[in-house]
Amino acid sequence: MLKKVTTQLALLGALVCWLALVAAPKALALPTDTKAEASVIELTGARTSGALMMGKTSPENQVALNGENLVVSEQGIVVFGFDRDSRGTQQLTITQANGEVVTETIELEPRQYQIDRVEGVPQRTVTPDPKQVARARKEAAAVWQARQTFSQRHDFMTPVIEPAQGRISGVYGSQRIFNGEPRNPHFGLDVAAPTGTPVKVVWPGRVVFADDDLFYSGGTIIVEHGHGITTTYIHLSRVDVTPGEQLAQGDVIGAIGATGRATGPHLDWRVNWRNLRLDPALVLEHF
C-alpha cells in the first residue's frame, strides 16, 4: 500500500513540474541573435559541370566569374554556365556599390559520362571526305557567328518547357571512341520520335539561324533568349521559321527528322551560354 501511495505522489509531483514549465512566461525564452546575414547574390542551378546558373543581386553590383566580368541586367539578373569538363572550385566575385567585395565559392560536383569504345570500324566511315570536311567547317563558322548575338532579353526567366515528346535516346556528355580515336562528345539531349513530330521552342526568343540542310546537323534552328543563352534544334525534317522571327514559348518551329548525319528520326536539343555547351537535362531539372 505504501509503495502505491509513493508512486502516486511521484506522478503528481511530475505533473506539477510539467504544468509549471508550460505556464512559464514566454519572456523567459533565451533571445537569439544568430540569424545569418543575407547573401548578396541568390543563385539557382546545379553546381556541376554542364550546368546553367542564374543569379539575382542588386543592379548596382558588379559580378565576375573566375575574374571574367558578367553582365548584370537592370533587374539585377546575371547568368553563367560551366562546360562539360569544368572541375573543382569556381569563384564568383561581387563588388558592391560601396566598394565592399564579397566572394562566393562554387564547388562543382564531379560527373561521370558514358564512354563507348568501338573497334574495327571501317576507316572510311570514321573519316569524312575532305570536301565534306570543308563544307562542315564553313557551316560551323556560320553557326558560331549566329551564337555571338547578345541581348538584354529575359526570355530564360520563363519556366522552361520540353521541346518535343518522345524517348530519351542520347544524353549530354557521352562520347564514342572509334578505333581508339575519340570523337567529339555529344552536347545535346536526344528525343527519339517519328518523323514529323512537332518541335516547340522551349522559351520565348528570336530566331538567329535557320537552315534545312547542314552536313552534320541537317535541318537546324538556333534561337536566342538573352544574356548569351541560345537553344539549338537539330536533325529537323522541316524548318518552319526564318532568322529574325520573334517567337512565343511553345510555338512550333519545325518537326523531328533524321536529316544530316543521323541514324534515325530524333531531335537533338542543345543549350548554350555564349560558346559553352550546357546540359539541357539540367536546365529542365532546375528551371
GICOR-V161911 format. One record per run of one state. SS is the DSSP state (H for helix, E for strand, L for the rest). FROM is the first residue (numbers start at 0). TO is the last residue. Records with the same first field share a line. If there is no record, write none. Layout:
SS=FROM-TO + FROM-TO
This chain:
L=0-0 + 23-24 + 28-39 + 44-46 + 48-50 + 57-60 + 65-66 + 70-75 + 81-86 + 95-99 + 109-113 + 118-121 + 126-128 + 146-153 + 157-165 + 170-173 + 178-179 + 182-187 + 192-196 + 200-203 + 214-216 + 226-227 + 239-244 + 247-250 + 257-264 + 273-274 + 278-278 + 286-286
H=1-22 + 25-27 + 122-125 + 129-145 + 154-156 + 279-285
E=40-43 + 47-47 + 51-56 + 61-64 + 67-69 + 76-80 + 87-94 + 100-108 + 114-117 + 166-169 + 174-177 + 180-181 + 188-191 + 197-199 + 204-213 + 217-225 + 228-238 + 245-246 + 251-256 + 265-272 + 275-277
